[in-house]
């Protein structure tokens, strides 16, 4: 009798959990549709503002400030040579352009970096390899350590696999110098191997949504803009006002962005300016990258919620902005968790199996349709030369990648709640791109 009562209530609890997953999926679909609506509503004004920003002239050459290009590296091998060549090839006065290879490598990459730096110095460029005694703080620690070794004000951050147009620095600096309240200017990352295989084509689709639709919409609507870790230039004053780079999360870019925003700074996004990097072309590196991103976003999100609980009188905009990363993480994590809960409910309440299947599969089917529409809109807004049939075939793996991303978020929950220390696992890079896009 008692055992039956327990099973009965466990079944209803599992049923309730399934219903919550259904609600979360519906809200996620509504959020995507509203985001698409906002994007195309704000797009004409946003692109007009961007064109005006990019048309602003730079000061005379003698008045241009010094700029430091930071190239964070860890066991990157020969790719470092291309990164150094790309950095010194930027259009900026040679005596005001400085390159720091922020190297934490434990293999032969350091020798490659030193040789590339030496060759660049022989050509008259200021290139240094900055080494530390440990990997403490990972990428954030390397950037902070290198920043403390120079007195210059502006820092262009490029991951080692990214190559940029010659005028890339000029275009970003034109915006940053003309808007003193802007902490950083973020360009749009693009990918030279987007058509390499099924996995890269699927990744490119949902990253086009993030970089081509989601990020511009955040910027144009005045919401907080997270930095994407590369293809952007930061102002030292903003970094210092936010407390510097910190390595206590696996997404140091999001963490610094939110702290800078809370300190009164804002970011700018340039949808029409891009640099090209590399997508993981195999499943294992892709999975490792997604787990790192999921864990890091969860860390930033839980920290934001913790800060909100202890906050006093703060504005509604600040409260909404601080809660946003947690809401994003929760939306990604909820539905994958619903699946095993629904299976448990089916086992405990076989008579409810049909209704439970509807609660699980119908929202997922609806979300897939919504996701297709939103990603197709992003594809069109970026003027990708993709036919509808080709896009549909490339899209087929995307729902499964999003489901995996949600599972990665869910898996990160115990470690995030317990505050466990994680190791920053790099995504392997190859030298497969042209010297310039």
C-alpha positions in Angstrom: 0.0 0.0 0.0 2.7 2.4 1.0 4.9 1.4 -1.9 2.0 2.0 -4.3 1.5 5.5 -2.9 5.1 6.4 -3.4 5.1 5.1 -7.0 1.9 7.1 -7.6 3.4 10.3 -6.4 6.7 9.8 -8.1 4.8 9.3 -11.3 2.9 12.6 -10.8 6.2 14.4 -10.0 7.8 13.1 -13.2 4.7 14.1 -15.1 4.9 17.6 -13.7 8.6 17.8 -14.6 7.7 16.8 -18.2 5.1 19.6 -18.3 7.6 22.1 -17.1 9.9 21.0 -19.9 7.1 21.6 -22.4 6.5 25.1 -21.0 10.2 25.9 -21.2 10.3 24.8 -24.9 7.2 26.9 -25.7 8.8 29.9 -24.1 12.1 29.3 -26.0 10.2 29.2 -29.3 8.4 32.4 -28.4 11.7 34.0 -27.5 13.2 33.0 -30.9 10.3 34.4 -32.8 10.4 37.6 -30.9 14.1 37.9 -31.5 13.6 37.4 -35.2 10.8 40.1 -35.2 13.0 42.5 -33.3 16.0 41.9 -35.6 14.1 42.8 -38.8 12.4 45.7 -37.1 15.7 47.2 -35.8 17.8 46.2 -38.8 17.4 49.2 -41.1 18.2 51.7 -38.3 21.0 49.4 -36.9 22.7 49.0 -40.3 22.4 52.7 -41.0 24.0 53.5 -37.6 26.8 51.0 -38.4 27.4 52.6 -41.8 27.6 56.0 -40.1 30.0 54.7 -37.5 32.3 53.1 -40.1 32.4 56.3 -42.1 33.8 58.3 -39.3 37.4 59.4 -40.1 40.3 58.4 -38.0 42.5 61.1 -36.4 45.7 62.1 -38.4 48.4 59.4 -38.3 50.5 61.3 -35.8 47.6 61.4 -33.4 46.7 57.7 -33.6 47.1 55.8 -30.4 49.3 52.7 -29.8 47.4 49.4 -30.2 48.4 46.0 -28.9 47.3 42.9 -30.8 47.1 40.0 -28.4 47.3 36.4 -29.8 46.5 33.9 -27.0 48.1 30.5 -27.8 48.3 27.1 -26.3 50.0 24.2 -28.3 48.9 25.7 -31.6 52.0 24.7 -33.6 52.6 26.2 -37.1 49.3 28.2 -37.0 51.1 30.8 -34.9 53.2 31.9 -37.9 50.1 32.8 -39.8 48.7 34.6 -36.8 51.8 36.8 -36.4 51.9 37.5 -40.1 48.2 38.5 -40.0 48.8 40.8 -37.0 51.8 42.7 -38.4 49.9 43.0 -41.8 47.2 45.2 -40.2 47.1 48.8 -41.6 48.3 50.8 -38.7 51.5 52.9 -38.1 54.3 50.4 -37.6 55.7 52.3 -34.6 52.3 52.2 -32.9 51.4 48.6 -33.6 52.6 46.0 -31.0 52.0 42.3 -31.0 51.9 40.0 -28.0 51.9 36.3 -28.5 50.4 35.3 -25.1 51.8 31.8 -25.1 51.1 29.1 -22.4 52.2 26.2 -24.6 53.8 23.0 -23.3 54.9 21.7 -26.7 57.1 23.0 -29.5 54.7 26.0 -30.2 56.9 28.3 -28.2 59.9 27.8 -30.5 57.6 28.4 -33.5 56.3 31.6 -31.9 59.8 32.8 -31.0 61.0 32.3 -34.5 58.0 34.1 -36.0 58.5 37.0 -33.6 62.2 37.2 -34.4 61.6 37.3 -38.1 58.9 40.0 -37.6 61.3 42.1 -35.5 63.9 41.9 -38.2 61.4 43.5 -40.5 60.9 46.3 -38.0 57.8 45.2 -36.1 57.4 45.1 -32.3 56.4 41.4 -31.6 57.1 39.7 -28.3 56.3 36.3 -26.9 54.9 36.6 -23.4 55.4 33.5 -21.3 54.2 32.6 -17.8 55.2 30.1 -15.2 51.9 28.4 -15.2 48.5 28.3 -16.9 46.7 29.8 -14.0 43.5 31.5 -15.2 44.0 29.9 -18.7 43.2 32.4 -21.5 42.0 35.1 -19.2 45.2 34.8 -17.1 47.4 35.0 -20.2 45.6 38.1 -21.4 45.7 39.8 -18.0 49.4 39.0 -17.6 50.3 40.4 -21.0 48.2 43.5 -20.5 50.1 44.3 -17.3 53.4 44.3 -19.2 52.5 47.3 -21.3 51.1 50.8 -20.7 49.1 51.0 -23.9 45.4 51.6 -23.9 43.9 49.5 -26.7 43.9 45.7 -27.1 42.8 43.8 -30.2 42.2 40.2 -29.4 42.4 37.6 -32.1 42.3 33.9 -31.5 45.2 32.2 -33.3 43.1 30.7 -36.1 41.6 34.0 -37.2 42.7 36.0 -40.1 41.4 39.5 -40.9 41.3 42.0 -43.7 44.2 44.6 -43.7 41.8 47.4 -42.7 40.2 45.4 -39.8 41.9 47.4 -37.1 41.2 50.7 -38.7 37.5 50.0 -38.9 37.2 48.9 -35.3 39.3 51.7 -33.9 37.3 54.3 -35.8 34.2 53.3 -33.7 36.1 52.9 -30.4 37.8 56.3 -30.6 34.6 58.1 -31.5 32.5 56.6 -28.7 34.3 57.0 -25.3 31.5 55.1 -23.5 32.1 51.9 -25.5 34.2 49.3 -23.7 34.8 47.1 -26.7 34.0 46.8 -30.4 33.0 43.3 -31.6 33.3 42.3 -35.2 31.4 39.3 -36.6 33.4 36.0 -36.6 33.1 34.1 -39.8 34.5 30.7 -40.9 36.6 29.8 -43.9 35.9 26.0 -43.6 32.1 26.3 -43.2 31.5 24.1 -46.2 34.1 21.4 -45.3 31.7 18.6 -44.1 28.3 17.9 -42.6 29.4 19.0 -39.1 30.9 22.3 -40.2 27.9 23.2 -42.4 25.6 22.6 -39.5 27.7 24.6 -37.1 27.9 27.4 -39.5 24.1 27.6 -39.7 23.6 28.1 -35.9 26.6 30.3 -35.6 25.2 32.5 -38.4 22.1 32.8 -36.2 24.2 33.8 -33.2 26.6 36.2 -34.9 24.4 37.4 -37.7 21.0 37.7 -35.9 21.2 37.3 -32.1 24.2 39.5 -31.4 23.3 42.4 -33.7 19.8 42.3 -32.2 21.1 42.6 -28.7 23.3 45.5 -29.7 20.6 47.3 -31.6 18.0 46.9 -28.9 20.3 48.2 -26.1 20.6 44.9 -24.3 23.9 43.7 -22.8 26.3 42.5 -25.6 28.5 39.6 -24.6 32.0 39.7 -26.0 32.8 36.6 -28.2 36.4 36.2 -27.1 37.9 37.1 -30.4 37.7 39.6 -33.3 37.2 42.5 -31.0 39.1 45.4 -29.5 39.0 46.4 -25.8 39.7 49.6 -24.0 42.1 49.2 -21.0 40.0 51.6 -18.8 36.9 49.4 -19.3 38.9 46.2 -18.4 40.3 47.7 -15.3 36.9 49.2 -14.3 35.4 45.7 -14.5 38.2 44.2 -12.3 40.3 42.8 -15.1 40.4 39.5 -16.9 39.5 36.6 -14.5 40.0 32.9 -15.1 37.4 31.6 -12.6 34.9 30.7 -15.3 35.4 28.9 -18.7 33.9 31.8 -20.6 36.1 34.7 -19.6 34.7 36.8 -22.5 31.1 36.7 -21.2 32.3 37.2 -17.6 34.2 40.4 -18.4 31.4 41.7 -20.6 28.9 41.4 -17.9 31.1 43.0 -15.3 32.0 45.9 -17.6 28.3 46.4 -18.4 27.5 46.5 -14.7 30.3 49.1 -14.3 28.5 51.4 -16.8 30.2 50.4 -20.0 28.6 49.1 -23.2 29.7 47.1 -26.2 29.3 47.8 -29.9 28.8 45.2 -32.6 29.7 45.5 -36.3 27.6 43.1 -38.4 29.3 44.1 -41.7 32.9 43.7 -40.5 34.2 40.1 -40.1 37.4 38.0 -39.7 37.6 34.4 -40.5 38.5 31.5 -38.2 38.1 27.7 -38.1 35.3 25.5 -37.1 35.9 22.1 -35.5 35.8 19.6 -38.3 35.5 16.5 -36.1 32.9 15.5 -33.5 35.3 15.1 -30.6 36.7 18.7 -30.7 33.2 20.1 -31.3 31.8 18.3 -28.3 34.7 19.4 -26.1 34.2 23.0 -27.2 30.4 22.9 -26.6 30.9 21.5 -23.1 33.4 24.3 -22.3 31.0 26.9 -23.6 28.0 25.4 -21.8 29.8 25.2 -18.5 31.2 28.7 -18.8 27.8 30.2 -19.6 26.3 28.3 -16.6 29.0 29.7 -14.4 28.4 33.3 -15.5 24.6 32.8 -15.2 24.7 31.3 -11.7 27.0 34.1 -10.6 24.6 36.7 -12.0 21.7 35.1 -10.1 23.7 35.0 -6.9 24.6 38.7 -7.3 20.9 39.5 -7.9 19.9 37.8 -4.7 22.3 39.9 -2.7 21.6 43.2 -4.6 19.6 46.0 -3.2 18.2 48.9 -5.3 19.3 48.2 -8.9 17.6 49.2 -12.1 15.2 46.9 -14.0 17.5 46.9 -17.0 20.4 45.9 -14.9 18.4 43.2 -13.2 17.1 41.9 -16.5 20.6 41.9 -18.0 22.1 40.0 -15.1 19.4 37.4 -15.2 19.7 36.9 -19.0 22.6 34.4 -19.0 21.0 32.2 -16.4 17.7 32.2 -18.4 19.6 31.2 -21.6 21.4 28.4 -19.8 18.2 27.2 -18.2 16.3 27.2 -21.5 19.1 25.1 -23.1 19.3 22.6 -20.2 15.6 22.1 -19.4 14.4 20.1 -22.5 17.1 17.4 -22.6 16.4 16.8 -18.9 12.7 16.4 -19.7 13.3 13.4 -21.9 14.5 11.0 -19.1 11.9 12.4 -16.8 9.2 11.7 -19.3 10.5 8.1 -19.7 10.3 7.7 -16.0 6.7 9.0 -16.0 5.8 6.6 -18.8 7.1 3.7 -16.7 5.2 4.7 -13.6 2.1 5.8 -15.5 1.8 3.6 -18.6 -1.7 4.9 -19.3 -0.3 8.4 -19.7 2.3 7.3 -22.3 0.6 8.9 -25.3 0.1 12.2 -23.5 3.7 12.2 -22.4 5.0 11.5 -25.9 3.0 14.4 -27.1 4.5 16.7 -24.4 8.0 15.6 -25.4 7.9 15.3 -29.2 5.3 17.9 -30.2 7.3 20.8 -28.7 10.5 19.5 -30.1 8.9 19.3 -33.6 7.6 22.8 -33.2 10.9 24.1 -32.0 12.6 22.5 -35.0 10.3 24.4 -37.3 10.9 27.7 -35.5 14.6 27.1 -35.4 14.6 26.4 -39.2 12.7 29.7 -39.8 15.0 31.7 -37.6 18.3 30.3 -39.0 17.0 30.7 -42.6 16.3 34.3 -41.8 19.9 34.7 -40.4 21.2 33.1 -43.6 19.2 35.6 -45.7 20.2 38.6 -43.6 23.9 37.7 -44.2 23.2 37.2 -47.9 24.6 33.7 -47.9 24.6 32.1 -51.4 22.7 29.1 -50.3 19.7 27.6 -52.2 16.7 26.6 -50.1 17.2 22.9 -50.9 20.9 23.0 -50.0 20.1 24.9 -46.8 17.5 22.3 -45.8 20.0 19.5 -46.2 22.6 21.4 -44.2 20.1 22.2 -41.5 19.1 18.5 -40.8 21.8 17.9 -38.1 21.2 21.3 -36.5 18.3 20.2 -34.1 20.5 17.4 -32.9 23.4 19.7 -32.3 21.1 22.0 -30.3 19.9 19.0 -28.3 23.5 18.1 -27.6 24.2 21.7 -26.5 21.3 21.4 -24.1 22.6 18.1 -22.8 26.0 19.7 -22.3 24.4 22.5 -20.3 22.6 19.9 -18.2 25.7 17.9 -17.6 27.5 21.0 -16.4 25.0 21.6 -13.6 26.6 19.6 -10.8 30.1 20.9 -11.4 28.7 24.5 -11.6 26.7 24.2 -8.4 29.6 22.6 -6.5 32.1 25.2 -7.9 34.5 22.5 -9.1 37.7 23.6 -10.8 37.7 22.8 -14.5 40.6 22.7 -17.0 40.3 24.9 -20.1 40.4 22.4 -23.0 41.6 24.1 -26.2 40.0 23.4 -29.6 42.6 22.1 -32.0 43.5 24.4 -35.0 44.9 23.7 -38.4 46.6 25.9 -40.9 44.1 25.4 -43.7 43.1 29.0 -44.5 44.5 31.6 -46.9 46.7 34.3 -45.4 43.9 36.8 -45.9 40.2 36.4 -46.4 
